[in-house]
Amino acid sequence: MIGRRIGPDENGSLPMLQPGDFWIYDGIWHGITPNDYPCNLGNHTVIEHEDNSITVSPSIRVSISNTEDVWHGYLEQGVWKEC
């Protein structure tokens, strides 16, 4: 899935969040996985590219409990790829 970098509008509000979105807030990157789960990327290394896309490492793992992953994959140059 090709992601979308979003940012605040003139009032400081984010647009309606959609799967694949990613943004920075208070210096921390966040995203919405392709299957619509929020993820905090604060413990990841994020590289910003000239086209405003990002690459995140290591892989992004989103869990709803310690034993149940709901999404695991990568965000590379703005493209979400599931493991």
C-alpha positions, -999 to +999 in steps of 0.1 A: +000+000+000+013+035-009+011+056+022+002+093+026+022+118+046-002+141+063+003+172+084-018+196+103-040+222+086-038+259+093-057+253+126-032+226+137-057+198+132-049+166+113-072+155+085-094+123+089-069+095+093-068+067+068-050+034+066-015+041+053-012+076+067+020+087+085+028+119+103+050+136+128+036+151+160+057+167+188+088+152+172+075+116+172+064+097+141+031+079+140+012+059+114-019+039+106-012+004+093-028-008+061-053-027+082-062+004+102-042+000+135-024+030+150+013+027+155+038+049+174+071+049+156+090+067+185+113+037+191+122+033+154+148+050+132+130+072+106+147+085+075+129+113+056+134+113+018+133+143-006+098+133-018+086+136+018+082+099+022+098+080+050+116+047+057+112+032+091+135+005+107+135-020+122+102-036+111+069-023+126+051-047+148+017-038+162+002-059+189-031-058+208-016-080+236+018-094+243+009-125+222-013-113+194+002-093+165-023-075+143+003-062+118+040-067+111+058-052+082+078-023+068+074+012+057+099+019+030+099+052+011+063+056+019+052+021+009+038-003+035+048-039+030+036-067+052+060-095+064 
